[in-house]
Amino acid sequence: MAVKADETLTLETEQSRWFLDRMRYADTHYEPTPERKPDMQAVLEKIEVRRRKRQN
């Protein structure tokens, strides 16, 4: 089944709009608590480990 370019674009735009709406809702309705915030140092280390694995 062929999808026209404009139909694909419309679907992507709707998904992006949905995602942005959810993010906007989260920003205004949820107060981040310290235990829910990710430990940025740990996140950066994970990313670095994944990068090394990919290079090997």
MIDOKE-67591 format. One line per field, with one value per residue (C-alpha): x, y, z; residue in one letter; residue number from 1; chain. Coordinates in steps of 0.2 Angstrom, whole numbers, always signed. Layout:
N
x	[X:...]
y	[Y:...]
z	[Z:...]
r	[A:...]
k	[NUM:...]
c	[A:...]
end
This chain:
56
x	[+0:+8:+7:+7:+21:+8:-1:+15:+19:+2:+4:+22:+15:+1:+13:+24:+10:+4:+21:+24:+7:+11:+28:+19:+7:+21:+30:+15:+8:+22:+35:+51:+56:+75:+73:+64:+78:+91:+108:+117:+134:+127:+118:+133:+143:+130:+131:+150:+150:+137:+148:+164:+154:+148:+166:+173]
y	[+0:+16:+31:+48:+60:+72:+58:+53:+71:+73:+58:+63:+81:+74:+62:+77:+88:+74:+72:+90:+92:+78:+86:+103:+94:+86:+102:+111:+97:+87:+94:+84:+76:+73:+54:+55:+66:+55:+55:+65:+58:+40:+44:+51:+36:+24:+34:+33:+14:+12:+23:+12:-4:+2:+7:-10]
z	[+0:-6:+6:-1:+5:+12:+22:+30:+34:+42:+53:+59:+63:+73:+82:+86:+91:+103:+110:+113:+121:+133:+137:+140:+152:+161:+163:+170:+181:+189:+201:+199:+216:+219:+219:+202:+194:+185:+191:+177:+180:+179:+163:+155:+160:+153:+136:+136:+139:+125:+114:+118:+114:+97:+92:+96]
r	[M:A:V:K:A:D:E:T:L:T:L:E:T:E:Q:S:R:W:F:L:D:R:M:R:Y:A:D:T:H:Y:E:P:T:P:E:R:K:P:D:M:Q:A:V:L:E:K:I:E:V:R:R:R:K:R:Q:N]
k	[1:2:3:4:5:6:7:8:9:10:11:12:13:14:15:16:17:18:19:20:21:22:23:24:25:26:27:28:29:30:31:32:33:34:35:36:37:38:39:40:41:42:43:44:45:46:47:48:49:50:51:52:53:54:55:56]
c	[A:A:A:A:A:A:A:A:A:A:A:A:A:A:A:A:A:A:A:A:A:A:A:A:A:A:A:A:A:A:A:A:A:A:A:A:A:A:A:A:A:A:A:A:A:A:A:A:A:A:A:A:A:A:A:A]
end
